[in-house]
């Protein structure tokens, strides 16, 4: 017997709306997943890139930092352009730019081309990520549905970091390092096609201004700082180009602050930093990624070049870190409400510093259990700190600035990552040399680099202990994600 049920017009319309929303959510999640997956697998490919393109340490730093630099520099502008030019348009443009950058990376004949492709990909990610979240928020008008949808969107960040090392390692081992870039191109094309079909077109708000001077100064400040530290070991720390870059960076920061204080449409609203809780949350976010991204840059090199592990095995050996992060992040908000944000964030940053200190003392004879335990401690600390830090920043800002506040915190994270790879990579090269090939020299370089990372993490723990209020999250109902006031999962 076949049972049929009457389908009313109202039911059919509801089903269509549900299906349309689901496609929009899938499309935006696909864009986020691709961008985050790219950042999580590149570190595993660096040893193979070095062998193929004869890259030295500074060139490997640029391969990582070119993406981070473009991402950090244009993340806030990406959200503004979505408001001004239309979010669907900017999401599609961002995916196209990302795909073009990935294609350039996959076909790169030399290091310079690969680095340029990475910068283009970072620009694409900066254009599509903030607009993707805004699209989800505007698609789900019901508060409960929006919270669940943003939770799924945010969870894709953690999912990409969780599956990235293993899947990326397999691609590197069996297809080659170029495969990790080329594989993202068809998925980006699919995201563009789905966005064109499913996401409603909407005009931008022409009244919103673009802070061009602030944007230019931000790029100059970050780029010259990164150049000074990455090239310091090669050119000499007292050389005119290196010293000049660091001076230009400092002057650009001063000029950036002056421009933002007098701009009618500032890229970075300086008044937000007058709140101690917000400023501290941004500082802690930068400290957190300063050490973490350097760890993700250096430990895969040690596991592969120093211990002879394949890319896939190296990814598995580091798996305790993303696994611990994903699991602990789910309960970090509840822990912050129960024990206080100060205690949770202090413990989180201290744990990250402790884990990095343990990794600093690895040697050719260190057991994989020792390395796994250190990675686990880092992941636990990251999971404890990520959600509460973002919640505090958004809670400290006014309702009108909540989206901007979350964007600034995420920018602080990427800025910290950029500076960490540059500075700690330079410390690594000062001991290991520009072309380390054996476990002993790599382990020697890890010592000062990861001790430096641990010190910065502990400085973040001290900042949390001194300046974060114990009840900073009390009454907020748990963690929030970027650009939302909804309880949901954290961004990694």
QUILINFEN-V371950 format. One record per residue. RES is the residue in three letters. SS is DSSP state (a for helix, b for strand, c for the rest). PHI is phi in radians with two decimals (none if undefined). NEAR is the number of other ideal C-beta (glycine too) atoms within 8 Angstrom. Layout:
BEGIN
res=RES ss=SS phi=PHI near=NEAR
res=RES ss=SS phi=PHI near=NEAR
END
This chain:
BEGIN
res=UNK ss=c phi=none near=2
res=UNK ss=c phi=-1.81 near=3
res=UNK ss=c phi=-1.70 near=4
res=UNK ss=c phi=-2.11 near=4
res=UNK ss=c phi=-2.19 near=4
res=UNK ss=c phi=-1.18 near=4
res=UNK ss=c phi=-1.94 near=5
res=UNK ss=c phi=-1.42 near=6
res=UNK ss=a phi=-1.07 near=5
res=UNK ss=a phi=-1.13 near=6
res=UNK ss=a phi=-1.11 near=8
res=UNK ss=a phi=-1.12 near=9
res=UNK ss=a phi=-1.11 near=8
res=UNK ss=a phi=-1.09 near=8
res=UNK ss=a phi=-1.11 near=8
res=UNK ss=a phi=-1.14 near=8
res=UNK ss=a phi=-1.10 near=8
res=UNK ss=a phi=-1.09 near=8
res=UNK ss=a phi=-1.09 near=8
res=UNK ss=a phi=-1.11 near=9
res=UNK ss=a phi=-1.11 near=12
res=UNK ss=a phi=-1.12 near=8
res=UNK ss=a phi=-1.15 near=11
res=UNK ss=a phi=-1.05 near=13
res=UNK ss=a phi=-1.11 near=14
res=UNK ss=a phi=-1.06 near=9
res=UNK ss=a phi=-1.12 near=13
res=UNK ss=a phi=-1.17 near=14
res=UNK ss=a phi=-1.14 near=11
res=UNK ss=a phi=-1.09 near=12
res=UNK ss=a phi=-1.10 near=16
res=UNK ss=a phi=-1.12 near=14
res=UNK ss=a phi=-1.08 near=11
res=UNK ss=a phi=-1.09 near=14
res=UNK ss=a phi=-1.12 near=13
res=UNK ss=a phi=-1.23 near=14
res=UNK ss=a phi=-1.08 near=14
res=UNK ss=a phi=-1.03 near=16
res=UNK ss=a phi=-1.23 near=8
res=UNK ss=a phi=-1.48 near=13
res=UNK ss=a phi=-1.84 near=16
res=UNK ss=a phi=-1.06 near=14
res=UNK ss=a phi=-1.05 near=10
res=UNK ss=a phi=-1.25 near=15
res=UNK ss=a phi=-1.60 near=13
res=UNK ss=a phi=-1.09 near=15
res=UNK ss=a phi=-1.10 near=12
res=UNK ss=a phi=-1.25 near=11
res=UNK ss=a phi=-1.07 near=13
res=UNK ss=a phi=-1.05 near=12
res=UNK ss=a phi=-1.18 near=6
res=UNK ss=a phi=-1.42 near=7
res=UNK ss=a phi=-1.77 near=10
res=UNK ss=c phi=0.99 near=6
res=UNK ss=c phi=-1.39 near=10
res=UNK ss=c phi=-1.66 near=10
res=UNK ss=a phi=-1.07 near=14
res=UNK ss=a phi=-1.14 near=13
res=UNK ss=a phi=-1.19 near=11
res=UNK ss=a phi=-1.14 near=15
res=UNK ss=a phi=-1.05 near=14
res=UNK ss=a phi=-1.16 near=12
res=UNK ss=a phi=-1.07 near=16
res=UNK ss=a phi=-1.37 near=15
res=UNK ss=a phi=-1.38 near=13
res=UNK ss=a phi=-1.06 near=13
res=UNK ss=a phi=-1.15 near=16
res=UNK ss=a phi=-1.08 near=14
res=UNK ss=a phi=-1.13 near=14
res=UNK ss=a phi=-1.14 near=15
res=UNK ss=a phi=-1.09 near=13
res=UNK ss=a phi=-1.13 near=14
res=UNK ss=a phi=-1.19 near=13
res=UNK ss=a phi=-2.00 near=13
res=UNK ss=a phi=-1.10 near=15
res=UNK ss=a phi=-1.17 near=13
res=UNK ss=a phi=-1.14 near=13
res=UNK ss=a phi=-1.04 near=16
res=UNK ss=a phi=-1.13 near=14
res=UNK ss=a phi=-1.15 near=12
res=UNK ss=a phi=-1.09 near=12
res=UNK ss=a phi=-1.10 near=16
res=UNK ss=a phi=-1.18 near=11
res=UNK ss=a phi=-1.42 near=10
res=UNK ss=a phi=-1.73 near=8
res=UNK ss=c phi=1.89 near=10
res=UNK ss=a phi=-1.28 near=13
res=UNK ss=a phi=-1.09 near=13
res=UNK ss=a phi=-1.03 near=9
res=UNK ss=a phi=-1.25 near=15
res=UNK ss=a phi=-1.10 near=19
res=UNK ss=a phi=-1.16 near=11
res=UNK ss=a phi=-1.06 near=10
res=UNK ss=a phi=-1.05 near=17
res=UNK ss=a phi=-1.18 near=17
res=UNK ss=a phi=-1.12 near=11
res=UNK ss=a phi=-1.10 near=13
res=UNK ss=a phi=-1.07 near=18
res=UNK ss=a phi=-1.12 near=14
res=UNK ss=a phi=-1.09 near=10
res=UNK ss=a phi=-1.09 near=16
res=UNK ss=a phi=-1.13 near=16
res=UNK ss=a phi=-1.14 near=12
res=UNK ss=a phi=-1.05 near=13
res=UNK ss=a phi=-1.08 near=13
res=UNK ss=a phi=-1.14 near=12
res=UNK ss=a phi=-1.84 near=8
res=UNK ss=c phi=-1.07 near=12
res=UNK ss=c phi=-1.51 near=4
res=UNK ss=c phi=-2.65 near=7
res=UNK ss=a phi=-1.14 near=11
res=UNK ss=a phi=-1.06 near=6
res=UNK ss=a phi=-1.18 near=10
res=UNK ss=a phi=-1.09 near=14
res=UNK ss=a phi=-1.12 near=12
res=UNK ss=a phi=-1.09 near=10
res=UNK ss=a phi=-1.10 near=16
res=UNK ss=a phi=-1.12 near=17
res=UNK ss=a phi=-1.11 near=13
res=UNK ss=a phi=-1.11 near=14
res=UNK ss=a phi=-1.08 near=16
res=UNK ss=a phi=-1.09 near=16
res=UNK ss=a phi=-1.09 near=13
res=UNK ss=a phi=-1.06 near=17
res=UNK ss=a phi=-1.12 near=14
res=UNK ss=a phi=-1.15 near=17
res=UNK ss=a phi=-1.40 near=16
res=UNK ss=a phi=-1.63 near=17
res=UNK ss=a phi=-1.14 near=14
res=UNK ss=a phi=-1.15 near=15
res=UNK ss=a phi=-1.25 near=16
res=UNK ss=a phi=-1.12 near=13
res=UNK ss=a phi=-1.19 near=15
res=UNK ss=a phi=-1.11 near=14
res=UNK ss=a phi=-1.12 near=14
res=UNK ss=a phi=-1.06 near=15
res=UNK ss=a phi=-1.10 near=11
res=UNK ss=a phi=-1.38 near=8
res=UNK ss=a phi=-1.34 near=11
res=UNK ss=c phi=-1.74 near=12
res=UNK ss=c phi=-1.44 near=6
res=UNK ss=c phi=-1.29 near=6
res=UNK ss=a phi=-1.06 near=6
res=UNK ss=a phi=-1.16 near=6
res=UNK ss=a phi=-1.11 near=10
res=UNK ss=a phi=-1.11 near=14
res=UNK ss=a phi=-1.06 near=12
res=UNK ss=a phi=-1.15 near=9
res=UNK ss=a phi=-1.14 near=13
res=UNK ss=a phi=-1.19 near=16
res=UNK ss=a phi=-1.07 near=12
res=UNK ss=a phi=-1.14 near=10
res=UNK ss=a phi=-1.02 near=15
res=UNK ss=a phi=-1.15 near=14
res=UNK ss=a phi=-1.09 near=9
res=UNK ss=a phi=-1.15 near=12
res=UNK ss=a phi=-1.11 near=11
res=UNK ss=a phi=-1.14 near=15
res=UNK ss=a phi=-1.09 near=10
res=UNK ss=a phi=-1.11 near=13
res=UNK ss=a phi=-1.20 near=13
res=UNK ss=a phi=-1.30 near=9
res=UNK ss=a phi=-1.54 near=9
res=UNK ss=a phi=-1.05 near=14
res=UNK ss=a phi=-1.03 near=15
res=UNK ss=a phi=-1.23 near=11
res=UNK ss=a phi=-1.15 near=10
res=UNK ss=a phi=-1.12 near=17
res=UNK ss=a phi=-1.09 near=17
res=UNK ss=a phi=-1.09 near=10
res=UNK ss=a phi=-1.12 near=13
res=UNK ss=a phi=-1.08 near=17
res=UNK ss=a phi=-1.22 near=9
res=UNK ss=a phi=-1.88 near=5
res=UNK ss=c phi=-1.97 near=8
res=UNK ss=c phi=2.02 near=7
res=UNK ss=c phi=-1.12 near=9
res=UNK ss=c phi=-1.15 near=11
res=UNK ss=a phi=-1.13 near=11
res=UNK ss=a phi=-1.18 near=14
res=UNK ss=a phi=-1.55 near=13
res=UNK ss=a phi=-1.18 near=11
res=UNK ss=a phi=-1.13 near=10
res=UNK ss=a phi=-1.39 near=14
res=UNK ss=a phi=-1.10 near=12
res=UNK ss=a phi=-1.11 near=7
res=UNK ss=a phi=-1.22 near=10
res=UNK ss=a phi=-1.13 near=15
res=UNK ss=a phi=-1.11 near=10
res=UNK ss=a phi=-1.10 near=9
res=UNK ss=a phi=-1.07 near=14
res=UNK ss=a phi=-1.12 near=12
res=UNK ss=a phi=-1.11 near=8
res=UNK ss=a phi=-1.13 near=12
res=UNK ss=a phi=-1.11 near=13
res=UNK ss=a phi=-1.12 near=9
res=UNK ss=a phi=-1.49 near=7
res=UNK ss=a phi=-1.81 near=9
res=UNK ss=c phi=-1.54 near=13
res=UNK ss=c phi=-1.19 near=4
res=UNK ss=c phi=-1.31 near=7
res=UNK ss=c phi=-2.56 near=7
res=UNK ss=c phi=-1.28 near=5
res=UNK ss=c phi=-1.46 near=10
res=UNK ss=c phi=-1.71 near=7
res=UNK ss=c phi=-1.13 near=5
res=UNK ss=c phi=-1.27 near=4
res=UNK ss=c phi=-1.36 near=10
res=UNK ss=c phi=-1.55 near=6
res=UNK ss=c phi=-1.87 near=10
res=UNK ss=c phi=-1.46 near=14
res=UNK ss=a phi=-1.14 near=6
res=UNK ss=a phi=-1.03 near=8
res=UNK ss=a phi=-1.11 near=14
res=UNK ss=a phi=-1.12 near=13
res=UNK ss=a phi=-1.10 near=8
res=UNK ss=a phi=-1.15 near=12
res=UNK ss=a phi=-1.10 near=13
res=UNK ss=a phi=-1.12 near=9
res=UNK ss=a phi=-1.09 near=11
res=UNK ss=a phi=-1.07 near=12
res=UNK ss=a phi=-1.21 near=14
res=UNK ss=a phi=-1.15 near=10
res=UNK ss=a phi=-1.23 near=13
res=UNK ss=a phi=-1.12 near=13
res=UNK ss=a phi=-1.07 near=13
res=UNK ss=a phi=-1.07 near=10
res=UNK ss=a phi=-1.03 near=13
res=UNK ss=a phi=-1.40 near=12
res=UNK ss=a phi=-1.22 near=13
res=UNK ss=a phi=-1.62 near=12
res=UNK ss=a phi=-1.04 near=11
res=UNK ss=a phi=-1.19 near=11
res=UNK ss=a phi=-1.49 near=8
res=UNK ss=a phi=-1.56 near=8
res=UNK ss=c phi=1.79 near=7
res=UNK ss=c phi=-1.19 near=7
res=UNK ss=c phi=-1.74 near=5
res=UNK ss=c phi=-1.21 near=8
res=UNK ss=a phi=-1.06 near=5
res=UNK ss=a phi=-1.06 near=8
res=UNK ss=a phi=-1.22 near=15
res=UNK ss=a phi=-1.08 near=11
res=UNK ss=a phi=-1.08 near=8
res=UNK ss=a phi=-1.10 near=13
res=UNK ss=a phi=-1.17 near=11
res=UNK ss=a phi=-1.16 near=8
res=UNK ss=a phi=-1.04 near=10
res=UNK ss=a phi=-1.06 near=14
res=UNK ss=a phi=-1.10 near=8
res=UNK ss=a phi=-1.13 near=8
res=UNK ss=a phi=-1.17 near=13
res=UNK ss=a phi=-1.10 near=9
res=UNK ss=a phi=-1.09 near=8
res=UNK ss=a phi=-1.12 near=9
res=UNK ss=a phi=-1.09 near=13
res=UNK ss=a phi=-1.08 near=9
res=UNK ss=a phi=-1.09 near=8
res=UNK ss=a phi=-1.13 near=13
res=UNK ss=a phi=-1.17 near=14
res=UNK ss=a phi=-1.19 near=8
res=UNK ss=a phi=-1.94 near=5
res=UNK ss=c phi=-1.49 near=11
res=UNK ss=c phi=-1.32 near=4
res=UNK ss=c phi=-2.25 near=7
res=UNK ss=c phi=-1.17 near=12
res=UNK ss=c phi=-1.14 near=11
res=UNK ss=c phi=-2.27 near=10
res=UNK ss=c phi=-1.09 near=8
res=UNK ss=a phi=-1.12 near=10
res=UNK ss=a phi=-1.09 near=5
res=UNK ss=a phi=-1.09 near=13
res=UNK ss=a phi=-1.37 near=8
res=UNK ss=a phi=-1.30 near=6
res=UNK ss=c phi=-1.57 near=9
res=UNK ss=a phi=-1.05 near=6
res=UNK ss=a phi=-1.10 near=14
res=UNK ss=a phi=-1.17 near=14
res=UNK ss=a phi=-1.04 near=10
res=UNK ss=a phi=-1.16 near=13
res=UNK ss=a phi=-1.07 near=15
res=UNK ss=a phi=-1.18 near=13
res=UNK ss=a phi=-1.08 near=11
res=UNK ss=a phi=-1.14 near=16
res=UNK ss=a phi=-1.06 near=16
res=UNK ss=a phi=-1.20 near=13
res=UNK ss=a phi=-1.07 near=15
res=UNK ss=a phi=-1.03 near=18
res=UNK ss=a phi=-1.41 near=13
res=UNK ss=a phi=-0.97 near=17
res=UNK ss=a phi=-1.42 near=19
res=UNK ss=a phi=-1.16 near=14
res=UNK ss=a phi=-1.19 near=14
res=UNK ss=a phi=-1.14 near=16
res=UNK ss=a phi=-1.10 near=13
res=UNK ss=a phi=-1.15 near=9
res=UNK ss=a phi=-1.37 near=16
res=UNK ss=a phi=-1.60 near=15
res=UNK ss=a phi=-1.12 near=13
res=UNK ss=a phi=-1.05 near=16
res=UNK ss=a phi=-1.09 near=14
res=UNK ss=a phi=-1.13 near=14
res=UNK ss=a phi=-1.13 near=13
res=UNK ss=a phi=-1.54 near=14
res=UNK ss=a phi=-1.30 near=11
res=UNK ss=a phi=-1.52 near=13
res=UNK ss=c phi=-2.04 near=8
res=UNK ss=c phi=1.40 near=4
res=UNK ss=c phi=-1.30 near=9
res=UNK ss=c phi=-1.29 near=8
res=UNK ss=a phi=-1.07 near=17
res=UNK ss=a phi=-1.14 near=11
res=UNK ss=a phi=-1.14 near=10
res=UNK ss=a phi=-1.07 near=15
res=UNK ss=a phi=-1.10 near=15
res=UNK ss=a phi=-1.17 near=10
res=UNK ss=a phi=-1.16 near=12
res=UNK ss=c phi=-1.62 near=13
res=UNK ss=a phi=-1.01 near=11
res=UNK ss=a phi=-0.96 near=10
res=UNK ss=a phi=-1.19 near=12
res=UNK ss=a phi=-1.16 near=14
res=UNK ss=a phi=-1.12 near=10
res=UNK ss=a phi=-1.12 near=15
res=UNK ss=a phi=-1.04 near=16
res=UNK ss=a phi=-1.07 near=13
res=UNK ss=a phi=-1.27 near=9
res=UNK ss=a phi=-1.22 near=13
res=UNK ss=a phi=-1.05 near=15
res=UNK ss=a phi=-1.18 near=7
res=UNK ss=a phi=-2.00 near=8
res=UNK ss=a phi=-1.11 near=18
res=UNK ss=a phi=-1.12 near=14
res=UNK ss=a phi=-1.11 near=8
res=UNK ss=a phi=-1.13 near=10
res=UNK ss=a phi=-1.17 near=16
res=UNK ss=a phi=-1.20 near=9
res=UNK ss=a phi=-1.34 near=6
res=UNK ss=a phi=-1.81 near=6
res=UNK ss=c phi=1.74 near=11
res=UNK ss=a phi=-1.09 near=15
res=UNK ss=a phi=-1.03 near=12
res=UNK ss=a phi=-1.13 near=9
res=UNK ss=a phi=-1.18 near=15
res=UNK ss=a phi=-1.24 near=17
res=UNK ss=a phi=-1.11 near=12
res=UNK ss=a phi=-1.12 near=11
res=UNK ss=a phi=-1.10 near=17
res=UNK ss=a phi=-1.16 near=18
res=UNK ss=a phi=-1.11 near=12
res=UNK ss=a phi=-1.12 near=13
res=UNK ss=a phi=-1.07 near=18
res=UNK ss=a phi=-1.11 near=18
res=UNK ss=a phi=-1.13 near=11
res=UNK ss=a phi=-1.07 near=16
res=UNK ss=a phi=-1.21 near=17
res=UNK ss=a phi=-1.12 near=11
res=UNK ss=a phi=-1.08 near=12
res=UNK ss=a phi=-1.19 near=15
res=UNK ss=a phi=-1.12 near=14
res=UNK ss=c phi=-1.80 near=8
res=UNK ss=c phi=-1.20 near=12
res=UNK ss=c phi=-2.47 near=8
res=UNK ss=c phi=-1.04 near=8
res=UNK ss=c phi=-1.67 near=4
res=UNK ss=c phi=-1.15 near=9
res=UNK ss=c phi=-1.32 near=6
res=UNK ss=a phi=-1.19 near=7
res=UNK ss=a phi=-1.16 near=6
res=UNK ss=a phi=-1.09 near=10
res=UNK ss=a phi=-1.14 near=14
res=UNK ss=a phi=-1.11 near=10
res=UNK ss=a phi=-1.12 near=10
res=UNK ss=a phi=-1.11 near=13
res=UNK ss=a phi=-1.10 near=17
res=UNK ss=a phi=-1.08 near=12
res=UNK ss=a phi=-1.13 near=13
res=UNK ss=a phi=-1.08 near=17
res=UNK ss=a phi=-1.12 near=16
res=UNK ss=a phi=-1.09 near=14
res=UNK ss=a phi=-1.08 near=18
res=UNK ss=a phi=-1.11 near=18
res=UNK ss=a phi=-1.14 near=16
res=UNK ss=a phi=-1.16 near=15
res=UNK ss=a phi=-1.61 near=16
res=UNK ss=a phi=-1.06 near=15
res=UNK ss=a phi=-1.12 near=14
res=UNK ss=a phi=-1.02 near=18
res=UNK ss=a phi=-1.08 near=14
res=UNK ss=a phi=-1.20 near=19
res=UNK ss=a phi=-1.07 near=16
res=UNK ss=a phi=-1.10 near=16
res=UNK ss=a phi=-1.08 near=17
res=UNK ss=a phi=-1.20 near=13
res=UNK ss=a phi=-1.17 near=11
res=UNK ss=a phi=-1.32 near=12
res=UNK ss=c phi=-1.60 near=12
res=UNK ss=c phi=-1.21 near=5
res=UNK ss=a phi=-1.05 near=5
res=UNK ss=a phi=-1.20 near=4
res=UNK ss=a phi=-1.87 near=10
res=UNK ss=a phi=-1.06 near=13
res=UNK ss=a phi=-1.14 near=10
res=UNK ss=a phi=-1.11 near=11
res=UNK ss=a phi=-1.07 near=14
res=UNK ss=a phi=-1.16 near=16
res=UNK ss=a phi=-1.13 near=14
res=UNK ss=a phi=-1.16 near=13
res=UNK ss=a phi=-1.09 near=16
res=UNK ss=a phi=-1.17 near=13
res=UNK ss=a phi=-1.13 near=11
res=UNK ss=a phi=-1.04 near=12
res=UNK ss=a phi=-1.09 near=12
res=UNK ss=a phi=-1.25 near=13
res=UNK ss=a phi=-1.08 near=11
res=UNK ss=a phi=-1.03 near=15
res=UNK ss=a phi=-1.10 near=14
res=UNK ss=a phi=-1.06 near=14
res=UNK ss=a phi=-1.21 near=13
res=UNK ss=a phi=-1.12 near=16
res=UNK ss=a phi=-1.10 near=15
res=UNK ss=a phi=-1.20 near=14
res=UNK ss=a phi=-1.27 near=12
res=UNK ss=a phi=-1.26 near=17
res=UNK ss=a phi=-1.12 near=18
res=UNK ss=a phi=-1.17 near=13
res=UNK ss=a phi=-1.09 near=12
res=UNK ss=a phi=-1.04 near=14
res=UNK ss=a phi=-1.15 near=13
res=UNK ss=a phi=-1.14 near=9
res=UNK ss=a phi=-1.85 near=12
res=UNK ss=a phi=-1.53 near=12
res=UNK ss=c phi=1.58 near=9
res=UNK ss=c phi=-1.40 near=9
res=UNK ss=c phi=-2.36 near=6
res=UNK ss=c phi=-1.23 near=12
res=UNK ss=c phi=-2.20 near=5
res=UNK ss=c phi=-2.15 near=8
res=UNK ss=a phi=-1.08 near=11
res=UNK ss=a phi=-1.15 near=9
res=UNK ss=a phi=-1.20 near=12
res=UNK ss=a phi=-1.16 near=14
res=UNK ss=a phi=-1.10 near=13
res=UNK ss=a phi=-1.12 near=9
res=UNK ss=a phi=-1.28 near=17
res=UNK ss=a phi=-1.13 near=15
res=UNK ss=a phi=-1.00 near=11
res=UNK ss=a phi=-1.23 near=11
res=UNK ss=a phi=-1.14 near=16
res=UNK ss=a phi=-1.40 near=17
res=UNK ss=a phi=-1.13 near=11
res=UNK ss=a phi=-1.05 near=12
res=UNK ss=a phi=-1.10 near=18
res=UNK ss=a phi=-1.10 near=14
res=UNK ss=a phi=-1.09 near=9
res=UNK ss=a phi=-1.15 near=13
res=UNK ss=a phi=-1.10 near=18
res=UNK ss=a phi=-1.17 near=11
res=UNK ss=a phi=-1.11 near=9
res=UNK ss=a phi=-1.13 near=15
res=UNK ss=a phi=-1.11 near=15
res=UNK ss=a phi=-1.13 near=8
res=UNK ss=a phi=-1.08 near=13
res=UNK ss=a phi=-1.11 near=14
res=UNK ss=a phi=-1.13 near=9
res=UNK ss=a phi=-1.52 near=6
res=UNK ss=a phi=-2.10 near=8
res=UNK ss=c phi=-1.53 near=17
res=UNK ss=c phi=-1.24 near=7
res=UNK ss=c phi=-1.01 near=8
res=UNK ss=c phi=-1.80 near=7
res=UNK ss=c phi=-1.08 near=14
res=UNK ss=c phi=-1.89 near=16
res=UNK ss=c phi=-1.04 near=6
res=UNK ss=c phi=1.51 near=4
res=UNK ss=c phi=-1.48 near=9
res=UNK ss=c phi=1.41 near=4
res=UNK ss=c phi=1.85 near=10
res=UNK ss=c phi=-1.27 near=15
res=UNK ss=b phi=-2.16 near=14
res=UNK ss=c phi=-1.77 near=17
res=UNK ss=c phi=-1.05 near=13
res=UNK ss=c phi=1.07 near=12
res=UNK ss=c phi=-2.54 near=14
res=UNK ss=c phi=-2.00 near=6
res=UNK ss=c phi=-1.75 near=11
res=UNK ss=b phi=-1.31 near=8
res=UNK ss=c phi=-2.96 near=12
res=UNK ss=c phi=-1.42 near=11
res=UNK ss=c phi=-1.59 near=13
res=UNK ss=c phi=-1.46 near=9
res=UNK ss=c phi=-1.34 near=10
END
